[in-house]
Amino acid sequence: MTAQQGSGALMMVILLLLMSAALLQATRRQMEQSLSLVVDEGVYLQQTSLAVSALRWGETEHWPSVQRWSCRTANQSAWRACFIVLKTGEALLRGDSGSGTLTIYRWVKRNDENSAISALPHGWLDYCPLASEESCLPEGQAAGL
């Protein structure tokens, strides 16, 4: 009777274990990337919600008719609304959830009698419509944020 070596079966088991480990590693990397996307989307949704809230709050305020950014921060939260009257006579309201966060803009109309503003239909903007990046930022806020 000859002794069986069994090296072929052992090599197959080792190869199967190596392939399983590689598959598990690839699955773990994919899960980490997906989790990062979910976290980023959560931050985006939170900042968008706060920026929209800042715009709605800013629409209830009375603003001066000045050609520079005038900003107000809500006491109970971190959001901020800013208002500017452009040289063309158009007015723009800016809402964000704090310095360096997502910003939303809205074209508005200012009533000169009582300094109240009202939003224009279809006036939502997710970008600054002004010519330069510096003119989109309120005083004291650094560019690039």
Secondary structure by P-SEA (a helix, b strand, c coil): cccccaaaaaaaaaaaaaaaaaaaaaaaaaaaaaaaaaaaaaaaaaaaaaaaaaaaaaaaccccccccbbbbbbccccbbbbbbbccccbbbbbbccccccbbbbbbbcccccccbbbbcccccccccccccccccccccccccc
